[in-house]
Amino acid sequence: MRYLLLLGFLAFGIKGMAQSRVSVENVKVYSFVEKMPVFPGDTLERYVQQNVHYPEGGRKEGATWVRFIVNTDGSISDAEITKAMGKEYDAEALRVVRAMPKRQPGMQNGTAVKVWMKVPVKFKQKN
């Protein structure tokens, strides 16, 4: 009987942990909000132009598209490639996006929320 009671407590505890994990991970991430996140200072395009470096030996032109989350504190997370250009180019695009400075977070109903963003990281020859 003790073992059955102990088993019941263990099962309840495991179920409770699983439910709390789901509620923590189940944070809504918006695609569009009343006030979208704002990049600080210069434009995002200028930031990318100044910080992107061609991979060694690479000289093709194009863009890698990167999707990421702007968190409630303005930091960047969950960066991923949505349109690839090549392994080295994609790695450089992720590096640039992950190094972006914090921005003003997106706002919905007066509250900071997580927002999905998507940007092209353009590789082009400088004239």
Backbone as a chain_set.jsonl record, in Angstrom:
{"seq": "MRYLLLLGFLAFGIKGMAQSRVSVENVKVYSFVEKMPVFPGDTLERYVQQNVHYPEGGRKEGATWVRFIVNTDGSISDAEITKAMGKEYDAEALRVVRAMPKRQPGMQNGTAVKVWMKVPVKFKQKN", "coords": {"N": [[0.817, -1.178, 0.0], [1.98, 1.216, 0.783], [3.835, 1.54, -1.242], [2.193, 1.921, -3.476], [0.985, 4.338, -2.757], [3.259, 6.008, -2.687], [4.033, 5.778, -5.368], [1.835, 7.065, -6.535], [2.195, 9.708, -5.566], [4.645, 10.312, -6.825], [3.902, 10.127, -9.54], [2.022, 12.203, -9.678], [3.683, 14.376, -9.055], [5.49, 14.347, -11.236], [3.701, 14.818, -13.323], [2.828, 17.36, -12.588], [5.229, 18.823, -12.863], [5.61, 18.625, -15.62], [3.388, 20.057, -16.543], [3.962, 22.636, -15.541], [6.257, 23.224, -16.981], [5.278, 23.388, -19.573], [3.618, 25.64, -19.327], [5.515, 27.615, -18.843], [7.043, 27.541, -21.201], [5.121, 28.181, -23.026], [4.854, 30.843, -24.096], [3.495, 33.519, -25.79], [4.467, 34.509, -29.028], [4.478, 37.196, -31.067], [3.656, 38.118, -34.467], [2.96, 40.494, -35.53], [2.445, 43.604, -34.013], [0.933, 46.3, -32.085], [2.859, 48.339, -31.679], [5.714, 47.998, -33.274], [9.0, 46.499, -32.746], [11.759, 48.774, -32.332], [14.683, 49.667, -33.983], [17.754, 50.787, -32.61], [19.328, 54.048, -32.932], [21.046, 54.49, -35.964], [19.794, 53.153, -39.111], [18.622, 49.759, -39.469], [19.503, 48.597, -41.82], [21.852, 50.047, -42.384], [23.4, 49.279, -40.175], [23.741, 46.527, -40.739], [25.162, 46.686, -43.199], [27.547, 47.866, -42.312], [28.597, 45.936, -40.634], [28.648, 43.371, -41.752], [30.711, 40.874, -43.159], [32.388, 39.573, -45.943], [32.602, 36.076, -46.447], [35.721, 34.31, -46.28], [37.313, 34.221, -49.346], [34.894, 34.326, -50.634], [32.721, 35.832, -52.97], [30.231, 36.145, -54.094], [27.082, 37.727, -54.799], [24.08, 38.581, -53.059], [21.37, 37.696, -50.829], [20.882, 36.55, -47.523], [18.203, 35.446, -45.688], [17.114, 36.083, -42.424], [15.338, 35.024, -39.614], [14.133, 36.01, -36.444], [13.605, 36.421, -32.881], [12.558, 39.295, -31.173], [12.975, 39.974, -27.947], [11.212, 40.723, -24.816], [12.893, 42.436, -23.454], [14.267, 43.63, -25.452], [16.388, 42.239, -26.491], [17.914, 39.834, -28.784], [16.895, 36.624, -29.931], [16.7, 33.116, -30.829], [17.509, 33.074, -33.553], [17.331, 32.182, -36.948], [17.92, 30.748, -40.177], [15.977, 31.537, -42.983], [16.007, 31.785, -45.691], [18.463, 30.55, -47.499], [21.878, 31.208, -48.545], [24.237, 30.005, -48.746], [26.566, 28.015, -46.901], [28.773, 29.424, -45.54], [28.023, 32.094, -45.93], [25.522, 32.131, -44.687], [26.248, 31.573, -42.035], [27.666, 33.894, -41.434], [25.632, 35.784, -41.675], [23.948, 35.021, -39.547], [25.719, 35.546, -37.434], [25.943, 38.362, -37.555], [23.274, 39.169, -37.074], [22.809, 38.075, -34.512], [24.556, 39.621, -33.043], [23.432, 42.095, -32.957], [22.556, 45.265, -31.498], [20.566, 45.822, -28.503], [17.115, 46.646, -28.839], [14.23, 48.839, -28.778], [11.556, 47.136, -27.363], [8.754, 45.325, -28.865], [5.352, 46.403, -28.507], [2.221, 45.583, -27.112], [-0.979, 46.372, -26.299], [0.039, 48.129, -24.352], [2.013, 46.636, -23.121], [5.226, 45.129, -23.056], [6.139, 42.742, -25.475], [7.11, 39.578, -26.98], [8.358, 39.459, -30.282], [8.321, 38.217, -33.578], [10.708, 38.805, -36.079], [11.996, 39.495, -39.373], [14.738, 39.695, -41.485], [16.679, 40.703, -44.36], [20.034, 39.83, -44.909], [22.293, 41.38, -46.664], [24.686, 40.661, -49.143], [26.967, 42.333, -50.937], [29.158, 43.61, -53.45], [31.477, 46.15, -52.633], [31.751, 49.319, -54.07]], "CA": [[0.0, 0.0, 0.0], [2.891, 2.361, 0.824], [4.428, 1.691, -2.57], [1.169, 2.5, -4.343], [0.859, 5.732, -2.357], [4.475, 6.656, -3.152], [3.913, 5.846, -6.826], [0.849, 8.111, -6.824], [2.845, 11.001, -5.36], [5.632, 10.505, -7.892], [3.186, 10.393, -10.798], [1.44, 13.541, -9.56], [4.8, 15.319, -9.13], [5.986, 14.397, -12.614], [2.668, 15.48, -14.113], [2.874, 18.772, -12.218], [6.414, 19.418, -13.475], [5.365, 18.715, -17.057], [2.448, 21.143, -16.766], [4.62, 23.915, -15.311], [7.184, 23.428, -18.087], [4.477, 23.825, -20.708], [3.157, 27.006, -19.116], [6.673, 28.493, -18.983], [7.44, 27.572, -22.605], [3.974, 28.567, -23.836], [4.797, 32.294, -24.162], [3.086, 33.914, -27.137], [5.373, 35.342, -29.813], [3.653, 37.859, -32.065], [4.231, 38.459, -35.775], [2.647, 41.903, -35.733], [1.908, 44.207, -32.792], [0.567, 47.715, -32.209], [4.11, 49.086, -31.839], [6.763, 47.04, -33.618], [10.305, 46.832, -32.166], [12.465, 49.867, -32.999], [16.14, 49.534, -33.979], [18.338, 52.011, -32.058], [20.272, 54.828, -33.722], [20.944, 54.402, -37.424], [18.873, 52.129, -39.601], [19.07, 48.365, -39.443], [20.238, 48.355, -43.063], [23.204, 50.605, -42.222], [24.091, 48.399, -39.228], [24.129, 45.305, -41.451], [26.207, 47.046, -44.157], [28.802, 48.156, -41.613], [29.069, 44.813, -39.836], [28.751, 42.111, -42.483], [31.992, 40.638, -43.825], [32.345, 38.443, -46.87], [33.385, 34.902, -46.051], [37.01, 34.248, -46.968], [37.243, 33.668, -50.698], [33.547, 34.471, -51.185], [32.451, 37.091, -53.644], [28.951, 36.194, -54.776], [26.163, 38.705, -54.24], [22.749, 38.079, -52.77], [20.911, 37.941, -49.458], [20.427, 35.477, -46.648], [17.128, 35.953, -44.841], [17.198, 35.59, -41.056], [14.176, 35.265, -38.766], [14.556, 36.0, -35.048], [12.661, 36.997, -31.928], [12.947, 40.416, -30.322], [12.414, 39.667, -26.636], [10.601, 41.833, -24.092], [13.945, 43.365, -23.02], [14.902, 44.16, -26.655], [17.469, 41.36, -26.955], [17.621, 38.95, -29.912], [17.048, 35.191, -29.678], [16.106, 32.167, -31.777], [17.816, 33.429, -34.938], [17.377, 31.034, -37.848], [17.93, 31.073, -41.605], [14.759, 31.159, -43.691], [16.385, 31.678, -47.104], [19.917, 30.369, -47.446], [22.71, 31.614, -49.662], [25.417, 29.142, -48.689], [26.977, 27.765, -45.512], [29.592, 30.495, -44.98], [27.222, 33.319, -45.935], [24.485, 31.976, -43.674], [26.9, 31.692, -40.729], [27.979, 35.312, -41.248], [24.36, 36.473, -41.454], [23.543, 34.725, -38.166], [26.634, 36.263, -36.539], [25.581, 39.779, -37.563], [21.977, 39.335, -36.415], [22.951, 37.777, -33.077], [25.351, 40.685, -32.418], [22.709, 43.366, -33.005], [22.294, 45.873, -30.189], [19.178, 45.756, -28.039], [16.229, 47.659, -29.401], [13.004, 49.001, -28.012], [10.736, 45.953, -27.654], [7.418, 45.512, -29.394], [4.352, 46.653, -27.472], [0.846, 45.203, -27.395], [-1.827, 46.789, -25.169], [0.863, 48.776, -23.339], [2.924, 45.675, -22.508], [6.293, 44.62, -23.925], [5.897, 41.355, -25.873], [8.059, 38.988, -27.918], [7.916, 39.661, -31.658], [9.125, 37.652, -34.663], [11.163, 39.745, -37.109], [12.702, 38.834, -40.458], [15.527, 40.682, -42.221], [17.676, 40.193, -45.304], [21.425, 40.245, -44.71], [22.726, 41.477, -48.056], [26.101, 40.597, -49.48], [27.204, 42.96, -52.242], [30.49, 44.165, -53.63], [31.593, 47.588, -52.403], [32.329, 49.992, -55.244]], "C": [[0.878, 1.266, 0.0], [3.481, 2.63, -0.562], [3.437, 2.312, -3.55], [0.997, 3.982, -4.045], [2.06, 6.539, -2.85], [4.453, 6.82, -4.669], [2.941, 6.936, -7.24], [1.445, 9.496, -6.661], [3.86, 11.302, -6.45], [4.962, 10.853, -9.215], [2.606, 11.793, -10.788], [2.538, 14.604, -9.697], [5.336, 15.461, -10.534], [4.991, 15.105, -13.504], [2.68, 16.984, -13.841], [4.065, 19.483, -12.834], [6.201, 19.598, -14.966], [4.418, 19.871, -17.361], [3.123, 22.493, -16.558], [5.601, 24.221, -16.431], [6.433, 23.951, -19.3], [4.049, 25.27, -20.525], [4.314, 27.999, -19.242], [7.058, 28.63, -20.457], [6.34, 28.113, -23.508], [3.786, 30.079, -23.836], [4.49, 32.671, -25.606], [4.15, 34.802, -27.771], [4.543, 35.882, -30.971], [4.405, 38.049, -33.38], [4.018, 39.933, -36.074], [2.015, 42.427, -34.452], [1.613, 45.678, -33.041], [1.797, 48.595, -32.431], [5.225, 48.069, -32.06], [8.084, 47.458, -32.966], [11.031, 47.886, -33.014], [13.965, 49.672, -32.847], [16.743, 50.84, -33.491], [19.25, 52.735, -33.056], [19.993, 54.784, -35.206], [19.954, 53.329, -37.833], [19.484, 50.74, -39.486], [19.909, 48.068, -40.679], [21.672, 48.868, -42.956], [24.026, 49.737, -41.264], [24.6, 47.145, -39.943], [25.271, 45.611, -42.416], [27.556, 47.241, -43.476], [29.394, 46.942, -40.909], [29.221, 43.494, -40.572], [30.106, 42.042, -43.197], [31.837, 39.448, -44.747], [33.12, 37.279, -46.277], [34.68, 34.867, -46.861], [36.858, 33.552, -48.315], [35.883, 33.817, -51.357], [33.349, 35.822, -51.832], [31.126, 37.093, -54.389], [28.041, 37.192, -54.056], [24.792, 38.081, -54.041], [22.38, 38.39, -51.336], [20.537, 36.63, -48.784], [19.354, 36.088, -45.761], [17.191, 35.268, -43.477], [15.937, 35.999, -40.292], [14.647, 35.142, -37.322], [13.458, 36.597, -34.184], [13.31, 38.196, -31.248], [12.216, 40.189, -29.005], [11.869, 40.917, -25.946], [11.627, 42.831, -23.555], [14.707, 43.944, -24.213], [16.044, 43.321, -27.19], [16.97, 40.448, -28.079], [17.809, 37.494, -29.485], [16.44, 34.406, -30.825], [16.34, 32.534, -33.241], [17.952, 32.166, -35.776], [17.321, 31.514, -39.293], [16.612, 30.632, -42.227], [14.981, 31.089, -45.197], [17.912, 31.684, -47.147], [20.599, 30.851, -48.718], [23.938, 30.717, -49.779], [25.929, 29.098, -47.262], [27.736, 28.936, -44.879], [28.819, 31.803, -44.894], [26.158, 33.27, -44.84], [25.062, 32.128, -42.265], [27.224, 33.163, -40.424], [26.698, 36.108, -40.975], [23.868, 36.244, -40.025], [24.421, 35.474, -37.163], [26.221, 37.728, -36.416], [24.259, 40.011, -36.822], [22.096, 39.098, -34.917], [23.721, 38.862, -32.336], [24.632, 42.037, -32.413], [22.515, 43.931, -31.604], [20.82, 45.698, -29.8], [18.392, 46.894, -28.676], [15.05, 47.852, -28.473], [12.11, 47.816, -28.355], [9.399, 46.324, -28.285], [6.427, 45.655, -28.256], [2.967, 46.254, -27.976], [0.021, 45.524, -26.152], [-1.0, 47.362, -24.015], [1.867, 47.872, -22.643], [3.975, 45.229, -23.509], [6.036, 43.143, -24.195], [7.001, 40.889, -26.813], [7.482, 39.107, -29.331], [8.879, 38.986, -32.629], [9.474, 38.762, -35.642], [11.898, 38.93, -38.171], [13.435, 39.906, -41.252], [16.424, 39.996, -43.25], [19.055, 40.702, -44.884], [22.041, 40.181, -46.097], [24.244, 41.442, -48.176], [26.236, 41.218, -50.872], [28.588, 43.587, -52.251], [30.462, 45.663, -53.349], [32.296, 48.193, -53.607], [33.485, 50.87, -54.87]], "O": [[0.574, 2.247, -0.678], [3.608, 3.776, -0.993], [3.82, 3.148, -4.369], [0.877, 4.794, -4.963], [1.89, 7.64, -3.375], [4.811, 7.876, -5.19], [3.199, 7.659, -8.203], [1.238, 10.367, -7.506], [3.926, 12.427, -6.944], [5.398, 11.76, -9.924], [2.69, 12.502, -11.791], [2.345, 15.613, -10.375], [5.611, 16.574, -10.984], [5.38, 15.908, -14.353], [2.557, 17.786, -14.768], [3.94, 20.622, -13.282], [6.579, 20.629, -15.521], [4.622, 20.592, -18.338], [2.878, 23.417, -17.332], [5.76, 25.385, -16.797], [6.907, 24.861, -19.981], [4.11, 26.052, -21.474], [4.106, 29.12, -19.706], [7.369, 29.732, -20.91], [6.613, 28.471, -24.654], [2.676, 30.559, -23.603], [5.148, 32.197, -26.532], [4.667, 35.724, -27.14], [3.977, 35.12, -31.754], [5.633, 38.131, -33.4], [4.808, 40.548, -36.79], [1.15, 41.772, -33.869], [1.99, 46.234, -34.073], [1.778, 49.493, -33.273], [5.627, 47.365, -31.133], [8.276, 48.636, -32.663], [10.932, 47.892, -34.241], [14.47, 49.528, -31.734], [16.297, 51.909, -33.908], [19.865, 52.104, -33.916], [18.869, 55.008, -35.654], [19.349, 52.675, -36.984], [20.703, 50.58, -39.416], [20.915, 47.364, -40.593], [22.605, 48.193, -43.391], [25.207, 49.487, -41.509], [25.754, 46.75, -39.77], [26.255, 44.872, -42.453], [28.588, 46.829, -44.005], [30.59, 46.929, -40.616], [29.867, 42.58, -40.06], [30.575, 43.029, -43.763], [31.232, 38.439, -44.383], [34.174, 37.472, -45.671], [34.722, 35.342, -47.997], [36.339, 32.439, -48.403], [35.729, 33.469, -52.527], [33.769, 36.844, -51.29], [30.907, 37.956, -55.239], [28.209, 37.463, -52.867], [24.398, 37.168, -54.766], [22.997, 39.243, -50.697], [19.956, 35.733, -49.395], [19.572, 37.134, -45.151], [17.306, 34.046, -43.383], [15.525, 37.159, -40.319], [15.463, 34.277, -37.005], [12.508, 37.197, -34.685], [14.456, 38.129, -30.804], [10.986, 40.211, -28.956], [12.044, 42.033, -26.437], [11.266, 43.963, -23.231], [15.685, 44.667, -24.025], [16.616, 43.647, -28.23], [15.766, 40.309, -28.295], [18.756, 37.166, -28.77], [15.754, 34.961, -31.683], [15.462, 32.327, -34.078], [18.603, 31.203, -35.37], [16.744, 32.56, -39.589], [16.175, 29.498, -42.031], [14.234, 30.414, -45.905], [18.555, 32.696, -46.867], [20.007, 30.9, -49.796], [24.596, 30.691, -50.819], [25.74, 30.047, -46.501], [27.374, 29.389, -43.793], [28.937, 32.537, -43.913], [25.927, 34.262, -44.149], [24.437, 32.742, -41.401], [27.07, 33.615, -39.29], [26.692, 37.006, -40.133], [23.417, 37.183, -39.368], [23.923, 35.98, -36.157], [26.157, 38.272, -35.313], [24.145, 40.948, -36.032], [21.531, 39.857, -34.13], [23.559, 39.013, -31.125], [25.178, 43.021, -31.912], [22.333, 43.184, -30.642], [19.957, 45.46, -30.645], [18.933, 47.95, -29.002], [14.888, 47.119, -27.497], [11.921, 47.519, -29.535], [8.972, 47.478, -28.245], [6.625, 45.104, -27.173], [2.593, 46.547, -29.111], [0.297, 45.003, -25.072], [-1.298, 47.114, -22.846], [2.507, 48.289, -21.678], [3.663, 44.978, -24.673], [5.752, 42.378, -23.273], [7.736, 41.702, -27.374], [6.291, 38.889, -29.553], [10.095, 39.152, -32.527], [8.616, 39.572, -35.993], [12.363, 37.821, -37.907], [12.839, 40.907, -41.65], [16.87, 38.866, -43.05], [19.212, 41.874, -44.543], [22.282, 39.104, -46.642], [24.972, 42.093, -47.427], [25.697, 40.704, -51.852], [29.112, 44.026, -51.227], [29.542, 46.364, -53.772], [33.292, 47.663, -54.1], [34.082, 51.507, -55.738]]}, "num_chains": 1, "name": "protein.A"}
